[in-house]
């Protein structure tokens, strides 16, 4: 990594900012700042160590193995600590490509740390300007996830439901919703402006969270003998009415989620309460005309479901009201919203690290796989003299995950996404000759790639690859093979599969 002219210096600063940004995941601002400060210090140290060790193949291999193991083991302290470890591995790999000497090592490390510090200050500034924005975005995602869960739950009332598939999907969605709920709890109840200095915006966000959580618990704990109900009531059409009401309520929740993320008020677009009352009239007619001693329990079940639908419709109307950030919203009872009941402290004892140093620990086994895969990837790059060999190690870090199924999926997604992305990039370069137009297209692919990075890895890779091809396009005329040749693809995919079992 060079440092003596403006462009390389800017790139070095950007790399520092990029690595620190990896650790800036949503959470209490104090935790975010602490993680970013630790990351800045760590990437500076790793930069110095890697550049000094790069003059010896043995020492560099040792650094790669130890770093791969130790930084992967940071996962024992949670997702944020895991992100710090990933940032440290990224800076280690990026500094391996062009090792530097003498005072340049320290200057380079300072530039990287300065880039990280710039990102830290920028992140704090954004938080000060819009302190509730992160909470609003995550709260909106939380409500959207509840809507998806409700839709899936509603499919039980459609004709001929696939019970096994629906139950599996519900389990996956429930885990996702509860993870978002835990994150929101930490954000809301560890933010001083909400707990100690509550404003009308804070009160509205808190009420949105509490009522949405209550709604989710109501949906999650509602259970009926669906097969029995279908056998008994399919011909009456009332179950299909329930299904339509649930879909309508889910759409209302999606509108509320969008309003929460945008900060704009939402209004009900459907008269759900009135429609459910019409279904109640249908239910009463069925009960009077068809209920017998043998079907009393079944009628009680569908009656209870109807009551739940009425309660959900009323609660959703309340959620619409909270998105208006009405100053008349009362502050919640402090006993009912005790932070202790909603948040859990992260265990950061050193003993937790050492307690996981055994083969029974999934994190230990994963860390060992990462370390061995990185070391073997480095040795393969040395033996075969592969150009741009850092791609091998970088791909191992990105793809190799604790769960084999996730690693295998990412492996496939990256291989196909990279291949298609390169084709798209080359087509764009051949079709567009105007530099300004190329810049606009590149920015579009970069932004879109980051948008899908956490939600859809395949689309993210598919969009990021053309961005990288266009970014390096000034060099294509001189280094076509070096820029887009991925002859190392077979090596790193083999490595990831070998160490994922």
C-alpha positions, 0 to 999 in steps of 0.5 A: 500500500503506497502513501506518498501521493494524494490518490493512494493516500485517499484510498488508504484513508478510505480503507481505514474508514471501510474497516471501521464501518464494518463494526458500526452496527445498530445499537446503543451509541456508547457500544458503537463508539467503544467498538469503533475505537477498539477497531481503530486501535486494532487495525493500526496494530495489525497493519504494522505487524503484517508489514513487518512480518511480510519480509519473512514467509514463515512469520507472515504465515504465523501471523495469518494463522494466529489472526485468523483464529483469534479474531474469529474467536471474538464471536464469543462476545457477540455480533459486534465483537465479531465485526471487529474481528472481521475488520482486523482480518480485512486490514491484514489481507489488504496489507499483504498485497504490497508490503512496505518498509521503514517509516512508511509502515508507521505512516501507512498505519496512521493514515488507516487509523485516521480514516477510521477516526474520520468515519467514527466522527462522521457516524457520531455527527449523523447520530447527533443530527438525527438521534432517532433515525436508526431506531426508526429504521430498525423499528420499521423493519421489526414491524415489517417482519411482524407483518410477514409473520402474520401473513405466514400465520394467515396461510393456515386459514387458506384452503389446503395449506401446506402445514409442514412448510408453513411451520418451518417458515414460521420458525425461521421468521420467529427467530428473525423477529425476536432478534430484531426485538432484542436489538430494539430493546437494547437501543430503546432502553439504553438511550438516555433521551428515551428513558431519562429525557423522554420527548414526544418522539421518544414516547411515540417510538416507545409506544410503537415498540411496546404495542408492536411487541404485544401484537407479535406475542398475541400472534405467536401464541395463538394456536388452533387445531387447523386441520379440524377447523378446515374439516368442519368449516371449509364449506362455510367460507368463514375460514377464507374470510379470516384469511382475507382479514389477516392479509388486510391486517398484514398490509396495514402493518407494512404501511406502519412499518414504512411510516416508522422508517420514513418518519411520516404519519400513516393512515388506515387504508382499510376499514378492518374493524367494520369488515371483521364485524361483518364476519362476526355477523356471519359467525353468529348465523353459523352458530345459531343454525349449525352448532351442535353438542359435538361442534361446540368446541370448534365454534368456541375456537373460531369465536376466539380467533374472531376476538383475536382479530378484533383485538389486532385490528384495534391495536393496529389502529393505535399503531397508526396513531403513534406514527403521527408522533402526537405530543399528547401521547402519555409517557409509559409507566416506568414500572411497565417499561423497566429496562432491566426487563427488556435488555441483557448485558453482554458478558465480556469476561476474559474467561468466556474466551478461554472457556470456549477453547475446546472442540465442543465449542462451535465457535472454536471449531469454526475459528480453527477452520478459518485459521487453517483455511487462511494459512493453506490459501496463503501457501497455495498462493505462494506455491502457484505464484497467483497474481492478486492472491489476496482474493483467495484470503478475502473470499475465505473470510467472506464466505466461510461461516460457522454453519456449513449450509450457509457457507455452501450457499454463499459459495454458490452465490459468490461464484455465480454472482461474480461470473454474471457480474463480470459479464455485466461489467464488461458489457457496460464498459463496451457499451458506454464510453462516456466517463461521466456516465460510467461514474454514474453507473458505478455509483448506482451499482455500488449503492445498490450492492450495499443496500442488499449486502445484509438481506440478499448476498447473491444480489449484493455480489451480482451488483458489487462485481460490475462496480469493481470492474468499472472502478478498475476499468482505467487499468483494463487496457494495461492489466486486463488479465490481472483485473478480471481474471479470477483463476484463483476461484477454483482454489478458494471455493475448494478451500471453503468447501474443505473447511466447512464440514 
